[in-house]
Amino acid sequence: MKVFFGSIEYFEKEIMSFAKRRSYIHLAREEVMEIYSELKDELMNDFICEDHIKKECINNLNLASQRFLHKYQAV
């Protein structure tokens, strides 16, 4: 199954990729929020596209980070 750029699944993979690069074993809320902030900053400042696409990407990033927050709060 392909994961398309900007989808919720894409951002979940990106969050995991950031976590692995930083050697985060268990993602605490602060770590998820730190990664979220960096990804959002990249989308807002480095990603060039139409505004409606950028908004959709940010919305999907929000949903992906919420999944991580709920997943690790339950543990």
ChimeraX commands (.cxc) that place a marker at each C-alpha (Angstrom):
marker #1 position 0.00,0.00,0.00 radius 0.5
marker #1 position 1.35,3.40,-0.97 radius 0.5
marker #1 position 1.37,6.27,1.47 radius 0.5
marker #1 position 0.67,9.56,-0.25 radius 0.5
marker #1 position 2.40,12.79,0.65 radius 0.5
marker #1 position 0.34,14.87,3.04 radius 0.5
marker #1 position -1.93,12.04,4.20 radius 0.5
marker #1 position -2.42,11.19,7.87 radius 0.5
marker #1 position -0.42,8.02,7.34 radius 0.5
marker #1 position 2.40,10.02,5.74 radius 0.5
marker #1 position 2.65,12.25,8.79 radius 0.5
marker #1 position 2.53,9.25,11.13 radius 0.5
marker #1 position 5.55,7.86,9.29 radius 0.5
marker #1 position 7.27,11.24,9.47 radius 0.5
marker #1 position 6.69,11.45,13.23 radius 0.5
marker #1 position 8.16,7.96,13.66 radius 0.5
marker #1 position 11.08,8.86,11.41 radius 0.5
marker #1 position 11.85,11.97,13.49 radius 0.5
marker #1 position 11.56,9.90,16.68 radius 0.5
marker #1 position 13.98,7.25,15.37 radius 0.5
marker #1 position 16.52,9.85,14.28 radius 0.5
marker #1 position 16.43,11.31,17.79 radius 0.5
marker #1 position 16.53,7.89,19.46 radius 0.5
marker #1 position 13.21,8.44,21.22 radius 0.5
marker #1 position 12.14,5.04,22.54 radius 0.5
marker #1 position 8.80,6.04,24.06 radius 0.5
marker #1 position 7.15,9.12,22.67 radius 0.5
marker #1 position 6.08,11.31,25.54 radius 0.5
marker #1 position 3.63,14.14,24.97 radius 0.5
marker #1 position 6.44,16.71,24.91 radius 0.5
marker #1 position 8.34,14.75,22.27 radius 0.5
marker #1 position 5.27,14.38,20.05 radius 0.5
marker #1 position 4.58,18.09,20.37 radius 0.5
marker #1 position 8.21,18.94,19.58 radius 0.5
marker #1 position 8.11,16.85,16.40 radius 0.5
marker #1 position 4.69,18.26,15.51 radius 0.5
marker #1 position 6.02,21.81,15.85 radius 0.5
marker #1 position 8.98,21.13,13.60 radius 0.5
marker #1 position 6.86,19.47,10.91 radius 0.5
marker #1 position 4.28,22.25,11.06 radius 0.5
marker #1 position 7.02,24.86,10.80 radius 0.5
marker #1 position 8.39,23.11,7.71 radius 0.5
marker #1 position 4.93,23.05,6.14 radius 0.5
marker #1 position 4.28,26.71,6.91 radius 0.5
marker #1 position 7.66,28.08,5.85 radius 0.5
marker #1 position 9.41,25.67,3.47 radius 0.5
marker #1 position 6.62,23.91,1.61 radius 0.5
marker #1 position 5.44,25.86,-1.43 radius 0.5
marker #1 position 1.95,25.04,-2.65 radius 0.5
marker #1 position -1.56,26.43,-2.82 radius 0.5
marker #1 position -3.08,27.47,0.50 radius 0.5
marker #1 position -5.85,24.86,0.44 radius 0.5
marker #1 position -3.30,22.07,0.03 radius 0.5
marker #1 position -1.18,23.47,2.85 radius 0.5
marker #1 position -4.26,23.65,5.10 radius 0.5
marker #1 position -5.15,20.04,4.31 radius 0.5
marker #1 position -1.59,18.93,5.10 radius 0.5
marker #1 position -1.62,20.79,8.41 radius 0.5
marker #1 position -4.99,19.28,9.27 radius 0.5
marker #1 position -3.65,15.80,8.53 radius 0.5
marker #1 position -0.54,16.52,10.61 radius 0.5
marker #1 position -2.83,17.56,13.48 radius 0.5
marker #1 position -4.77,14.31,13.18 radius 0.5
marker #1 position -1.61,12.19,13.03 radius 0.5
marker #1 position -0.13,13.86,16.10 radius 0.5
marker #1 position -3.44,13.44,17.97 radius 0.5
marker #1 position -3.31,9.72,17.22 radius 0.5
marker #1 position 0.15,9.54,18.78 radius 0.5
marker #1 position -0.92,11.57,21.79 radius 0.5
marker #1 position -3.91,9.31,22.44 radius 0.5
marker #1 position -1.90,6.16,21.78 radius 0.5
marker #1 position 0.80,7.04,24.27 radius 0.5
marker #1 position -1.55,8.52,26.88 radius 0.5
marker #1 position -3.32,5.17,27.13 radius 0.5
marker #1 position -0.04,3.33,27.84 radius 0.5
marker link #1:1,2 radius 0.2
marker link #1:2,3 radius 0.2
marker link #1:3,4 radius 0.2
marker link #1:4,5 radius 0.2
marker link #1:5,6 radius 0.2
marker link #1:6,7 radius 0.2
marker link #1:7,8 radius 0.2
marker link #1:8,9 radius 0.2
marker link #1:9,10 radius 0.2
marker link #1:10,11 radius 0.2
marker link #1:11,12 radius 0.2
marker link #1:12,13 radius 0.2
marker link #1:13,14 radius 0.2
marker link #1:14,15 radius 0.2
marker link #1:15,16 radius 0.2
marker link #1:16,17 radius 0.2
marker link #1:17,18 radius 0.2
marker link #1:18,19 radius 0.2
marker link #1:19,20 radius 0.2
marker link #1:20,21 radius 0.2
marker link #1:21,22 radius 0.2
marker link #1:22,23 radius 0.2
marker link #1:23,24 radius 0.2
marker link #1:24,25 radius 0.2
marker link #1:25,26 radius 0.2
marker link #1:26,27 radius 0.2
marker link #1:27,28 radius 0.2
marker link #1:28,29 radius 0.2
marker link #1:29,30 radius 0.2
marker link #1:30,31 radius 0.2
marker link #1:31,32 radius 0.2
marker link #1:32,33 radius 0.2
marker link #1:33,34 radius 0.2
marker link #1:34,35 radius 0.2
marker link #1:35,36 radius 0.2
marker link #1:36,37 radius 0.2
marker link #1:37,38 radius 0.2
marker link #1:38,39 radius 0.2
marker link #1:39,40 radius 0.2
marker link #1:40,41 radius 0.2
marker link #1:41,42 radius 0.2
marker link #1:42,43 radius 0.2
marker link #1:43,44 radius 0.2
marker link #1:44,45 radius 0.2
marker link #1:45,46 radius 0.2
marker link #1:46,47 radius 0.2
marker link #1:47,48 radius 0.2
marker link #1:48,49 radius 0.2
marker link #1:49,50 radius 0.2
marker link #1:50,51 radius 0.2
marker link #1:51,52 radius 0.2
marker link #1:52,53 radius 0.2
marker link #1:53,54 radius 0.2
marker link #1:54,55 radius 0.2
marker link #1:55,56 radius 0.2
marker link #1:56,57 radius 0.2
marker link #1:57,58 radius 0.2
marker link #1:58,59 radius 0.2
marker link #1:59,60 radius 0.2
marker link #1:60,61 radius 0.2
marker link #1:61,62 radius 0.2
marker link #1:62,63 radius 0.2
marker link #1:63,64 radius 0.2
marker link #1:64,65 radius 0.2
marker link #1:65,66 radius 0.2
marker link #1:66,67 radius 0.2
marker link #1:67,68 radius 0.2
marker link #1:68,69 radius 0.2
marker link #1:69,70 radius 0.2
marker link #1:70,71 radius 0.2
marker link #1:71,72 radius 0.2
marker link #1:72,73 radius 0.2
marker link #1:73,74 radius 0.2
marker link #1:74,75 radius 0.2
view
